[in-house]
Every structure is written in C-alpha cells, then in structure tokens.
Amino acid sequence: MATDFSEAIVGFSNPAIYFVLSVTLFNKVMIKVGLDQVIAFQMEKLSKGKIKTMAVYIIAFVMFLPI
C-alpha cells in the first residue's frame, strides 16, 4: 500500500501502460468503423483464396502495422 500520492502514481510513469491503452483504443476504433473488415477483405482479395499467401500477408501486415 502506498504511503503518499507520489508513491501511488509511480506505476503510471511507465510508457508501456500508455502503449497498451493506445493500441486497445485503436483496435476498438478499427472495429467500430469497420476498418478491420475492409483490411481482411482486401487481404483475401489479394491472396485469391490461397491460404499460404494469406498467411504471408497477415505476417507482413502485423510486422508493418506499428510503423
């Protein structure tokens, strides 16, 4: 238990908390506006139904998403 206010809020100085919060909010917005469905449809269209090609697109998308 924290004894004073500065000790209680020290955990909020970690940037990982804000990264997780921003990724979560971004995810919620993508789902709400349907951007996730558009991206999935485009990836499916580009892969022409081939599972291996779709897997490559998913890996590439996940690698470049944070950029």
C-alpha positions in Angstrom: 0.0 0.0 0.0 1.3 3.4 -0.9 2.0 5.9 1.8 1.7 9.0 -0.2 0.4 10.2 -3.6 3.7 10.2 -5.5 4.3 6.6 -4.5 0.8 5.7 -5.6 1.2 7.1 -9.1 4.7 5.9 -9.9 3.3 2.9 -11.9 1.7 5.4 -14.3 5.1 6.7 -15.4 5.8 3.5 -17.3 5.3 4.1 -21.1 4.1 0.5 -21.6 0.8 1.4 -20.0 0.1 4.1 -22.5 1.2 1.9 -25.4 -1.3 -0.8 -24.4 -4.0 1.8 -23.8 -3.4 3.4 -27.3 -3.3 0.0 -29.0 -6.6 -1.0 -27.3 -8.3 2.2 -28.3 -7.0 2.0 -31.9 -8.4 -1.6 -32.0 -11.8 -0.5 -30.7 -12.0 2.3 -33.3 -11.0 0.0 -36.2 -13.7 -2.5 -35.2 -16.3 0.3 -34.7 -15.8 1.9 -38.2 -15.3 -1.5 -39.9 -11.7 -0.9 -41.0 -10.8 -4.4 -39.8 -13.3 -5.9 -42.2 -12.0 -3.8 -45.1 -8.4 -4.8 -44.4 -9.4 -8.5 -44.2 -11.5 -8.3 -47.4 -8.6 -6.7 -49.3 -6.1 -9.3 -48.0 -8.5 -12.1 -49.0 -8.9 -10.5 -52.5 -5.1 -10.2 -53.0 -4.5 -13.7 -51.9 -7.1 -15.1 -54.3 -8.2 -17.7 -51.7 -4.7 -19.2 -51.2 -4.1 -20.0 -47.5 -0.3 -19.7 -47.7 -0.5 -16.4 -49.5 -3.0 -15.1 -46.9 -0.6 -16.2 -44.1 2.2 -14.3 -45.7 0.0 -11.2 -46.0 -1.0 -11.5 -42.3 2.6 -11.8 -41.2 3.7 -8.8 -43.3 0.7 -6.7 -42.1 1.5 -7.4 -38.5 5.2 -6.6 -39.0 4.5 -3.2 -40.6 1.4 -2.2 -38.6 3.3 -0.4 -35.9 5.2 1.7 -38.4 
